[in-house]
């Protein structure tokens, strides 16, 4: 049932109480007034009857009924009162309006009965003769000795006039009552509004407080109780505002901490439903934080290892640590996972907190380190083995033979040069990485044509040895932010590879142009080409597509890795496209200046 506003509960009640009070007072007043009028009429009739009593007694004793009737008629006309004289037998012997002989016996009339009992008889009833309501008052009549009752004298009067006067008075009373109700209604409206207005204002203020608007306080108005309530609500609003600000600040600080954390944080309840997860956890697990809250972990994360770990964490009683591998399209992702029970204020378990730390990069770096150590060891072992074998052969007597001595010393020199080349490339790669990390590599805006031309000239002798042509295409005004010596070194490595891994008589194209707001430098050869499975690892240290051919042409396996780091130092990237038997295209992409 819909509740009514306070005003419509107070105001109609006021009006109803006032109307009921007026009706009750008017009813009591009208009844009292009518009784008063009737009492006055009865008193007057009794007085008139007593004035006529002595005359009636004398005429009754003389049995002069005619004179008595004439006297009653004359007195009735003079006093506007109907007089009736009745014998103890009930016979009417005189009446001021009717012929006594034609009137009924009055022995059973109530007022006559009372008078014959020596009482003052009184009654109100309609008259049978004149058909109007009448007031009757009867007195007993005695002789001079006051012994027996010799008759009854009755005075009567119509009370219709009294009723008409009372009705007029009632109408006047109703009009005045309506005026009083109207005035009381206006006053009650004002008072009801005055009583309900503070409560309405408090209701509106409470709605503002519920919406979080605590700046506008409630006005202290109305009664003492309403004012006390408004003050209490203002105090409550201030306390709520302070607590909400504190909670909001703590929540924002907590949210900022969780959001800025590199580690992923996932809070689960005892049913493995997600209570909260930060942005890092959403990124690690590939989830949308806004849609997964309240859902079970197994519904949104299809990772069996993680689900088993969470199950062990909820089943156990203390912290738990482990590792989870998440398969992905770009390779496996390794997560170091920590679990801690969530406890409430009464030290009851309410869930578990999972902290995810992505150690994929560390694992990859560890693998790279292992591969690097293995590759360096392998690359160094080959020339060292050659040197050691040549030395042992010389020690076994080959030094005595000039021809063998010269051949084995040549082997030692060649392997030593190979060792030197590997060490030089490693040092160069380390220097470039250090400069890249520390930002000490200085880049300046320069034209590209001189750097490309210098790199081509450095490789011209090698190209001439294989009867190959180097074709350079670059607009003179094309400029980029570069470190000329480093970029030249990268291009020399690319052109050198293009010459080494191409058949004699081929061409190598070196092109530079502007494309899509960037600067592209392409080295296009017509060599053997590279199979697609080798392309993702082509720029790793010591990675070789064809190890035998690489060693035969004198490669160290570090050239493309050096190129990659030089390009990164220029804030660019390198791409490769190749097809077996069709040659390769290495594209260095630099930001436009």
ZAMARGU-4260 file (C-alpha; in steps of 0.2 Angstrom, whole numbers, plus 5000, padded with zeros to 4 digits):
<rodrens>
0) 5000/5000/5000 | 5007/5017/4995 | 5009/5028/5010 | 5002/5046/5010 | 5013/5062/5013
5) 5013/5068/5031 | 5003/5084/5026 | 4989/5073/5019 | 4989/5063/5035 | 4989/5078/5047
10) 4978/5091/5038 | 4962/5080/5035 | 4964/5074/5053 | 4963/5092/5059 | 4948/5095/5048
15) 4939/5079/5053 | 4942/5083/5072 | 4936/5101/5070 | 4920/5095/5060 | 4916/5082/5073
20) 4919/5094/5087 | 4907/5107/5079 | 4894/5094/5075 | 4895/5087/5093 | 4894/5104/5101
25) 4880/5110/5089 | 4870/5094/5093 | 4872/5096/5112 | 4869/5115/5110 | 4853/5112/5100
30) 4847/5099/5111 | 4850/5110/5127 | 4842/5125/5118 | 4826/5115/5113 | 4825/5108/5131
35) 4827/5126/5138 | 4814/5133/5126 | 4802/5119/5131 | 4805/5121/5149 | 4801/5139/5148
40) 4785/5136/5138 | 4780/5123/5151 | 4784/5135/5165 | 4773/5149/5157 | 4759/5136/5154
45) 4760/5131/5172 | 4759/5149/5178 | 4744/5153/5166 | 4735/5137/5172 | 4738/5142/5190
50) 4731/5159/5186 | 4715/5151/5179 | 4714/5138/5193 | 4704/5148/5206 | 4691/5154/5193
55) 4690/5136/5187 | 4687/5129/5204 | 4673/5141/5208 | 4664/5138/5192 | 4666/5119/5194
60) 4659/5120/5212 | 4644/5130/5204 | 4643/5117/5190 | 4642/5132/5178 | 4651/5124/5164
65) 4645/5136/5151 | 4652/5151/5160 | 4668/5140/5162 | 4669/5137/5143 | 4666/5155/5139
70) 4679/5160/5151 | 4692/5148/5144 | 4689/5154/5127 | 4690/5172/5132 | 4706/5169/5142
75) 4713/5158/5127 | 4711/5172/5115 | 4719/5185/5126 | 4734/5174/5131 | 4736/5164/5114
80) 4735/5149/5125 | 4723/5134/5124 | 4714/5130/5140 | 4705/5114/5143 | 4695/5109/5159
85) 4692/5091/5162 | 4682/5083/5176 | 4690/5068/5186 | 4679/5057/5175 | 4689/5063/5159
90) 4674/5073/5153 | 4679/5089/5144 | 4668/5103/5151 | 4677/5118/5144 | 4690/5122/5129
95) 4696/5138/5122 | 4696/5131/5104 | 4683/5117/5102 | 4666/5113/5108 | 4668/5102/5124
100) 4653/5092/5119 | 4661/5086/5104 | 4678/5081/5112 | 4684/5064/5117 | 4686/5058/5135
105) 4703/5064/5141 | 4704/5052/5156 | 4719/5043/5147 | 4729/5058/5143 | 4746/5057/5151
110) 4745/5074/5158 | 4727/5072/5165 | 4733/5055/5173 | 4747/5064/5182 | 4736/5079/5187
115) 4723/5067/5195 | 4737/5060/5205 | 4740/5077/5212 | 4755/5080/5201 | 4759/5093/5188
120) 4756/5084/5172 | 4766/5087/5156 | 4767/5080/5139 | 4771/5084/5121 | 4762/5076/5107
125) 4753/5081/5091 | 4735/5088/5094 | 4721/5077/5086 | 4711/5092/5083 | 4723/5105/5075
130) 4736/5092/5069 | 4751/5102/5077 | 4764/5097/5090 | 4758/5104/5107 | 4765/5106/5124
135) 4752/5101/5138 | 4753/5106/5156 | 4739/5100/5168 | 4736/5105/5186 | 4723/5097/5198
140) 4709/5108/5204 | 4702/5106/5222 | 4688/5114/5232 | 4691/5127/5245 | 4695/5114/5258
145) 4707/5107/5246 | 4701/5089/5250 | 4696/5080/5234 | 4701/5084/5216 | 4686/5092/5207
150) 4694/5094/5190 | 4709/5097/5180 | 4714/5113/5171 | 4726/5111/5156 | 4735/5124/5147
155) 4743/5120/5130 | 4752/5128/5116 | 4759/5124/5099 | 4777/5121/5099 | 4778/5122/5080
160) 4784/5140/5081 | 4797/5135/5093 | 4803/5121/5081 | 4803/5134/5067 | 4814/5146/5078
165) 4825/5132/5082 | 4827/5127/5064 | 4831/5144/5059 | 4844/5144/5074 | 4851/5128/5067
170) 4853/5135/5050 | 4862/5150/5057 | 4872/5138/5067 | 4877/5128/5052 | 4882/5143/5042
175) 4893/5149/5057 | 4900/5131/5059 | 4904/5131/5040 | 4913/5148/5043 | 4922/5141/5058
180) 4927/5125/5048 | 4933/5136/5034 | 4943/5147/5045 | 4950/5132/5055 | 4954/5123/5038
185) 4964/5138/5033 | 4973/5139/5050 | 4975/5120/5049 | 4982/5121/5032 | 4995/5133/5038
190) 4999/5123/5054 | 5000/5107/5044 | 5012/5115/5032 | 5022/5122/5046 | 5023/5105/5055
195) 5026/5095/5039 | 5038/5107/5030 | 5053/5103/5042 | 5050/5085/5039 | 5049/5087/5020
200) 5065/5097/5021 | 5073/5083/5031 | 5067/5071/5019 | 5074/5081/5004 | 5090/5083/5014
205) 5091/5064/5018 | 5089/5061/4999 | 5104/5072/4996 | 5114/5064/5009 | 5109/5047/5001
210) 5116/5053/4985 | 5132/5058/4993 | 5129/5077/4993 | 5134/5082/5011 | 5138/5101/5008
215) 5121/5108/5010 | 5116/5106/5028 | 5098/5105/5035 | 5090/5121/5041 | 5086/5121/5060
220) 5067/5125/5059 | 5051/5120/5067 | 5048/5112/5084 | 5061/5108/5096 | 5060/5090/5092
225) 5062/5094/5073 | 5076/5105/5076 | 5085/5092/5087 | 5082/5079/5073 | 5089/5091/5060
230) 5104/5094/5070 | 5107/5076/5073 | 5105/5073/5054 | 5118/5086/5051 | 5130/5078/5063
235) 5127/5062/5055 | 5130/5069/5038 | 5146/5077/5043 | 5152/5060/5050 | 5146/5051/5035
240) 5155/5063/5024 | 5171/5061/5033 | 5170/5042/5034 | 5166/5041/5015 | 5180/5053/5011
245) 5192/5042/5022 | 5185/5026/5014 | 5186/5034/4996 | 5204/5040/4999 | 5209/5023/5006
250) 5201/5014/4991 | 5209/5026/4979 | 5226/5023/4987 | 5223/5005/4987 | 5217/5005/4969
255) 5232/5015/4964 | 5244/5003/4972 | 5235/4988/4964 | 5234/4997/4947 | 5252/5002/4947
260) 5258/4985/4953 | 5268/4975/4939 | 5262/4959/4948 | 5245/4953/4945 | 5233/4952/4960
265) 5218/4941/4960 | 5206/4940/4976 | 5195/4924/4976 | 5182/4919/4989 | 5180/4901/4996
270) 5170/4896/4980 | 5184/4902/4969 | 5173/4917/4963 | 5183/4932/4958 | 5181/4947/4971
275) 5194/4958/4963 | 5208/4958/4951 | 5220/4972/4945 | 5225/4977/4928 | 5241/4968/4928
280) 5231/4951/4932 | 5218/4955/4919 | 5232/4957/4906 | 5242/4942/4911 | 5226/4931/4910
285) 5218/4939/4895 | 5202/4945/4905 | 5191/4960/4906 | 5191/4966/4924 | 5174/4974/4922
290) 5165/4959/4917 | 5173/4945/4927 | 5169/4950/4945 | 5158/4938/4954 | 5161/4924/4941
295) 5170/4908/4945 | 5188/4907/4940 | 5186/4891/4930 | 5173/4900/4920 | 5184/4914/4914
300) 5202/4906/4914 | 5204/4889/4905 | 5221/4885/4913 | 5221/4869/4922 | 5238/4872/4931
305) 5231/4888/4938 | 5215/4880/4944 | 5224/4866/4952 | 5236/4879/4961 | 5221/4888/4968
310) 5213/4872/4974 | 5228/4868/4983 | 5229/4885/4991 | 5211/4885/4997 | 5214/4867/5004
315) 5230/4872/5013 | 5232/4882/5028 | 5246/4893/5024 | 5256/4902/5010 | 5259/4893/4995
320) 5271/4896/4980 | 5273/4888/4963 | 5275/4891/4945 | 5261/4890/4931 | 5264/4889/4913
325) 5251/4897/4902 | 5251/4892/4884 | 5249/4905/4871 | 5250/4909/4852 | 5266/4919/4855
330) 5274/4905/4866 | 5272/4899/4883 | 5271/4912/4897 | 5279/4907/4914 | 5270/4914/4930
335) 5277/4913/4947 | 5262/4911/4958 | 5260/4915/4977 | 5245/4912/4987 | 5239/4918/5004
340) 5223/4915/5013 | 5211/4930/5015 | 5205/4932/5033 | 5191/4943/5040 | 5191/4953/5056
345) 5187/4937/5066 | 5201/4927/5058 | 5189/4917/5048 | 5195/4912/5030 | 5185/4921/5017
350) 5195/4917/5002 | 5213/4917/4995 | 5224/4930/4987 | 5234/4925/4972 | 5249/4936/4966
355) 5255/4932/4949 | 5273/4937/4943 | 5277/4936/4925 | 5294/4928/4924 | 5293/4924/4906
360) 5306/4937/4901 | 5318/4931/4915 | 5316/4913/4908 | 5319/4919/4891 | 5334/4929/4896
365) 5340/4914/4906 | 5338/4903/4890 | 5347/4916/4880 | 5361/4916/4892 | 5362/4898/4892
370) 5362/4898/4873 | 5374/4912/4872 | 5386/4902/4884 | 5384/4887/4874 | 5386/4896/4857
375) 5401/4905/4862 | 5409/4890/4869 | 5405/4881/4853 | 5411/4895/4842 | 5427/4897/4852
380) 5430/4878/4853 | 5432/4876/4834 | 5446/4888/4831 | 5455/4883/4848 | 5453/4865/4843
385) 5461/4869/4826 | 5475/4879/4834 | 5478/4865/4847 | 5478/4852/4833 | 5491/4862/4823
390) 5502/4865/4838 | 5502/4846/4842 | 5506/4842/4824 | 5520/4854/4824 | 5526/4847/4841
395) 5526/4829/4834 | 5539/4834/4821 | 5530/4844/4807 | 5541/4858/4812 | 5556/4849/4804
400) 5548/4849/4787 | 5547/4867/4780 | 5531/4864/4770 | 5521/4856/4784 | 5527/4869/4796
405) 5521/4883/4784 | 5504/4875/4781 | 5501/4872/4800 | 5507/4889/4805 | 5494/4896/4792
410) 5481/4886/4800 | 5485/4893/4817 | 5485/4911/4810 | 5468/4908/4802 | 5460/4901/4818
415) 5468/4915/4828 | 5460/4928/4816 | 5444/4919/4818 | 5446/4920/4837 | 5450/4938/4836
420) 5435/4942/4824 | 5423/4933/4837 | 5430/4943/4851 | 5430/4959/4842 | 5411/4956/4837
425) 5407/4952/4855 | 5415/4967/4861 | 5407/4978/4848 | 5390/4970/4852 | 5393/4974/4871
430) 5398/4992/4867 | 5382/4995/4857 | 5371/4987/4870 | 5379/4998/4884 | 5377/5013/4873
435) 5359/5009/4869 | 5355/5006/4888 | 5363/5021/4894 | 5358/5033/4880 | 5376/5039/4876
440) 5374/5035/4858 | 5372/5053/4850 | 5360/5054/4835 | 5360/5069/4824 | 5350/5074/4808
445) 5361/5070/4793 | 5358/5066/4775 | 5358/5047/4772 | 5366/5047/4755 | 5384/5049/4761
450) 5382/5035/4774 | 5375/5023/4762 | 5388/5027/4749 | 5402/5025/4762 | 5395/5008/4767
455) 5394/5003/4748 | 5412/5008/4745 | 5418/4998/4760 | 5411/4982/4752 | 5415/4986/4735
460) 5432/4976/4735 | 5422/4961/4741 | 5409/4963/4727 | 5423/4965/4714 | 5430/4949/4720
465) 5414/4940/4716 | 5411/4950/4700 | 5395/4958/4708 | 5388/4975/4706 | 5381/4986/4720
470) 5367/4998/4714 | 5364/5013/4726 | 5348/5023/4725 | 5345/5037/4737 | 5338/5055/4736
475) 5351/5068/4741 | 5339/5078/4752 | 5333/5062/4761 | 5338/5065/4780 | 5336/5055/4796
480) 5342/5056/4814 | 5357/5044/4814 | 5374/5040/4821 | 5383/5039/4805 | 5397/5027/4810
485) 5385/5015/4818 | 5373/5015/4804 | 5387/5013/4792 | 5393/4998/4802 | 5375/4990/4801
490) 5374/4993/4782 | 5391/4986/4779 | 5386/4970/4789 | 5370/4969/4778 | 5379/4972/4762
495) 5393/4960/4767 | 5380/4946/4770 | 5372/4950/4754 | 5388/4948/4744 | 5394/4933/4754
500) 5378/4923/4752 | 5375/4927/4733 | 5382/4918/4718 | 5395/4927/4708 | 5389/4939/4695
505) 5373/4945/4704 | 5368/4962/4709 | 5365/4970/4726 | 5352/4984/4727 | 5354/4997/4741
510) 5339/5009/4742 | 5333/5023/4753 | 5316/5032/4753 | 5302/5039/4763 | 5287/5028/4765
515) 5272/5031/4777 | 5280/5045/4787 | 5296/5034/4790 | 5313/5032/4782 | 5316/5015/4774
520) 5333/5008/4769 | 5332/4991/4760 | 5347/4979/4755 | 5340/4968/4742 | 5351/4953/4736
525) 5348/4939/4723 | 5356/4926/4734 | 5351/4909/4741 | 5337/4915/4751 | 5331/4910/4769
530) 5318/4897/4773 | 5303/4904/4783 | 5307/4894/4799 | 5323/4903/4801 | 5317/4920/4800
535) 5310/4922/4818 | 5328/4918/4825 | 5338/4926/4812 | 5344/4940/4823 | 5349/4930/4838
540) 5367/4928/4843 | 5377/4915/4834 | 5362/4909/4825 | 5366/4902/4807 | 5355/4896/4794
545) 5368/4886/4786 | 5383/4883/4798 | 5394/4875/4786 | 5392/4889/4773 | 5393/4902/4786
550) 5410/4896/4793 | 5416/4894/4775 | 5413/4912/4771 | 5421/4917/4788 | 5405/4923/4797
555) 5405/4924/4816 | 5386/4923/4818 | 5385/4940/4827 | 5383/4952/4812 | 5364/4952/4811
560) 5363/4953/4830 | 5374/4969/4829 | 5363/4976/4816 | 5348/4973/4826 | 5355/4983/4841
565) 5362/4997/4831 | 5344/4999/4823 | 5336/4999/4841 | 5349/5012/4846 | 5342/5023/4832
570) 5324/5020/4839 | 5320/5010/4823 | 5316/4992/4818 | 5322/4979/4805 | 5312/4968/4795
575) 5317/4954/4783 | 5307/4945/4769 | 5315/4931/4760 | 5311/4916/4749 | 5323/4901/4745
580) 5332/4904/4729 | 5325/4921/4726 | 5336/4931/4738 | 5332/4942/4753 | 5327/4959/4757
585) 5332/4967/4774 | 5323/4983/4778 | 5329/4996/4791 | 5315/5007/4796 | 5320/5023/4805
590) 5309/5037/4812 | 5307/5052/4800 | 5315/5068/4807
</rodrens>
